[in-house]
């Protein structure tokens, strides 16, 4: 998480968007990793 989120400066919508982006990055990375192993 970014500093802004830790300090709670961001709005709830911004937090949600940031969390979704981080989640999507993680799932994409995991999928790529899994595909590379098969």
N, C-alpha and C positions, 0 to 999 in steps of 0.2 A: 504493500500500500504506500501511497505517496504521503509526504509530510502534511499536505493540506487535509487529507482525510483523517490523519491521526489527530490533528488539532481541531477537527470538526468545523472547518471554515466553509467547506463545500456544502451545497444544498443536497437534499435527499436524492433528487434526480441525478445530480452529478455523481453521487456515491454509487447509486444503482448502476449507472452507465459504466463507471470505472470498474465495478465488481464484475459486470457482464463481460467487459473487455478482457479482464484478467482471466476470467473463467474460460472464455473462448480461446485465449492464447494457450492456456494449460491443456485444454482438451485437444486442440490441434497438435500441440507438441507431443502429447501422449500418443495420438493416432499415428503421427509420423514415425515415432519411435517404434511402435508396435508393427507398423508396416515394414520397417527396415529389418525387423527381426524374423519375419516370416519367410 
